[in-house]
């Protein structure tokens, strides 16, 4: 009887040891994958920044296919601006939309701007710009405010224009400030008060913001 107890105890210990060993193996495998995944992204980002677009594409394309938001945004920029690849609006929209579907504010701005600036799809443009603006993207707030201010074939709403321009101007943007003043010259006192109240009550929906590259890339969105 004692021999059986000892044998049973050794079996349980062996099973526990095997389980722990399997767990450690899986854990190390996951850590290795995360490290390599991050390394590939950094390699792609570094190549993009030094304008080695062929290497950037090689590193970033597989990551973008796997759903990496940062890789998708960089590919979108490359196709939007024709960086190392023929300029391709459809592919740029594809990658920006993939990243936007994951809630990325930077991608939402580029997607909205591409739909809106050439008047490709105004409702879609306003939708994505608003989603980006609501996360606190200054460039999206500025473009959204100017869109509402312009009117004509675009929605004309001075209160919404003043609200978004005021929020963009709060970051020190001179163009937003001048456009805000322009809007208020066309508004009644009640409209201005309402816009200011909306701006004061506004809070960003998340802490995630766009990268500093938005301002420079925006200049090249128009075909």
C-alpha positions in Angstrom: 0.0 0.0 0.0 2.7 2.6 0.9 4.4 1.8 -2.5 1.3 2.6 -4.4 0.9 5.9 -2.6 4.5 6.9 -3.4 4.0 5.9 -7.0 0.8 7.9 -7.3 2.5 10.9 -5.7 5.4 10.8 -8.2 2.9 10.7 -11.1 1.1 13.8 -9.8 4.4 15.6 -9.4 5.4 14.6 -12.9 2.1 15.9 -14.3 2.5 19.2 -12.5 6.1 19.5 -13.8 5.0 18.9 -17.3 2.2 21.4 -17.0 4.6 24.1 -15.7 7.1 23.3 -18.4 4.4 23.6 -21.1 3.2 26.9 -19.6 6.7 28.3 -19.6 7.3 27.3 -23.2 4.1 28.9 -24.4 4.9 32.1 -22.4 8.3 32.4 -23.9 6.9 31.7 -27.3 4.3 34.6 -26.9 7.0 36.9 -25.6 9.3 36.1 -28.5 6.5 36.7 -31.0 5.6 40.1 -29.4 9.3 41.1 -29.5 9.7 40.1 -33.2 6.4 41.7 -34.1 7.5 45.0 -32.5 11.0 44.7 -34.0 9.5 44.3 -37.5 7.3 47.4 -36.9 10.2 49.5 -35.7 12.3 48.4 -38.6 9.5 49.4 -41.0 9.0 52.7 -39.3 12.7 53.4 -39.4 12.9 52.6 -43.1 9.9 54.8 -43.7 11.5 57.8 -41.9 14.7 57.5 -43.8 12.7 57.2 -47.0 13.7 53.7 -47.8 10.2 52.9 -49.0 11.1 49.5 -50.5 12.3 48.2 -47.2 9.4 49.8 -45.4 6.9 48.1 -47.6 8.7 44.7 -47.1 8.5 45.1 -43.3 5.1 46.7 -43.0 2.9 44.9 -45.5 2.8 41.6 -43.6 2.0 43.4 -40.3 -0.7 45.4 -42.0 -2.3 42.2 -43.3 -2.2 40.8 -39.8 -4.1 43.9 -38.5 -1.4 46.1 -37.0 -2.8 49.6 -36.9 0.5 51.5 -37.1 1.6 49.5 -40.2 -1.8 50.1 -41.8 -1.5 53.8 -41.3 2.0 53.9 -42.8 0.9 51.9 -45.8 -2.0 54.2 -46.2 0.3 57.2 -46.3 2.6 55.6 -48.8 -0.2 54.9 -51.2 -1.8 58.3 -50.6 1.4 60.2 -51.2 3.0 57.9 -53.8 6.0 57.1 -51.5 7.9 54.3 -53.2 4.7 53.0 -54.9 2.4 54.4 -57.5 -0.1 56.7 -56.0 -3.3 54.7 -55.4 -6.3 56.3 -53.7 -8.2 53.0 -53.4 -5.4 51.3 -51.6 -4.8 54.3 -49.4 -8.5 54.3 -48.4 -8.4 50.5 -47.8 -5.6 50.8 -45.3 -6.9 53.9 -43.6 -10.3 52.3 -43.3 -8.8 49.1 -41.8 -7.1 51.2 -39.1 -10.1 53.5 -38.6 -12.3 50.4 -38.0 -10.0 49.8 -35.0 -10.8 53.3 -33.7 -7.5 55.0 -34.6 -7.9 58.8 -34.6 -5.1 59.5 -37.0 -6.4 57.0 -39.6 -9.9 58.4 -39.2 -8.6 61.9 -40.0 -6.8 60.8 -43.2 -9.8 58.7 -44.2 -12.2 61.6 -43.7 -10.0 64.1 -45.4 -9.6 61.9 -48.5 -13.3 61.5 -48.8 -14.0 65.1 -48.2 -11.4 67.3 -49.8 -12.0 66.1 -53.4 -15.7 65.8 -52.5 -15.5 62.0 -53.1 -18.1 61.2 -50.5 -19.1 64.1 -48.2 -21.2 62.1 -45.7 -18.4 59.6 -45.2 -15.9 62.4 -45.0 -17.9 64.1 -42.3 -18.5 60.9 -40.4 -14.8 60.0 -40.1 -13.6 63.5 -39.5 -16.1 63.8 -36.6 -14.9 60.5 -35.1 -11.4 61.8 -35.2 -12.3 65.2 -33.9 -14.2 63.7 -31.0 -11.0 62.0 -30.0 -9.2 65.4 -29.9 -7.4 65.5 -33.2 -6.7 69.2 -33.8 -6.4 68.8 -37.6 -9.8 67.0 -37.7 -11.4 69.7 -35.6 -10.0 72.4 -37.9 -11.1 70.8 -41.1 -14.5 69.9 -39.7 -15.0 73.5 -38.5 -14.0 74.9 -41.9 -16.3 72.4 -43.6 -19.3 73.6 -41.6 -18.2 77.2 -42.2 -17.8 76.9 -45.9 -21.3 75.7 -46.7 -22.4 75.8 -50.4 -22.3 72.1 -51.5 -21.2 71.2 -47.9 -23.3 71.3 -44.7 -23.5 74.9 -43.5 -23.7 75.2 -39.7 -22.1 78.2 -38.0 -22.6 76.9 -34.5 -20.9 73.6 -35.3 -18.2 75.5 -37.2 -17.5 77.9 -34.3 -17.4 75.0 -31.8 -14.9 72.9 -33.7 -12.8 75.9 -34.7 -12.7 77.1 -31.1 -11.5 73.7 -29.9 -8.7 73.7 -32.6 -7.8 77.3 -31.7 -7.4 76.3 -28.1 -4.2 74.5 -29.1 -2.7 77.7 -30.5 -3.5 77.1 -34.1 -3.4 80.5 -35.9 -5.5 79.3 -38.9 -8.2 78.0 -36.5 -8.2 81.3 -34.6 -8.7 83.3 -37.8 -11.4 81.0 -39.1 -13.2 81.1 -35.7 -13.2 84.9 -35.9 -14.5 84.7 -39.4 -17.3 82.5 -38.3 -18.3 84.7 -35.4 -18.6 87.7 -37.7 -21.5 85.9 -39.4 -23.2 84.8 -36.2 -25.7 86.2 -33.8 -24.9 86.7 -30.2 -27.1 83.7 -29.3 -25.3 81.5 -31.8 -21.9 82.5 -30.4 -23.0 81.8 -26.9 -24.3 78.4 -27.9 -21.1 77.5 -29.7 -19.0 78.5 -26.8 -21.1 76.5 -24.4 -20.7 73.4 -26.6 -17.0 73.9 -26.8 -16.8 74.3 -23.0 -18.8 71.1 -22.4 -16.8 69.1 -24.9 -14.5 66.3 -23.7 -12.4 63.9 -25.9 -13.7 60.4 -26.1 -10.3 58.8 -25.6 -6.7 59.7 -24.8 -5.3 58.4 -28.1 -4.3 61.2 -30.5 -2.8 61.5 -33.9 0.9 61.5 -34.7 2.8 64.7 -35.4 3.1 63.7 -39.0 -0.5 64.6 -39.8 0.1 68.3 -40.5 2.8 67.7 -43.1 1.0 64.8 -44.8 -2.3 66.8 -45.1 -0.8 69.1 -47.6 -0.5 66.3 -50.1 -3.9 64.7 -49.8 -5.5 66.5 -52.8 -5.0 64.8 -56.1 
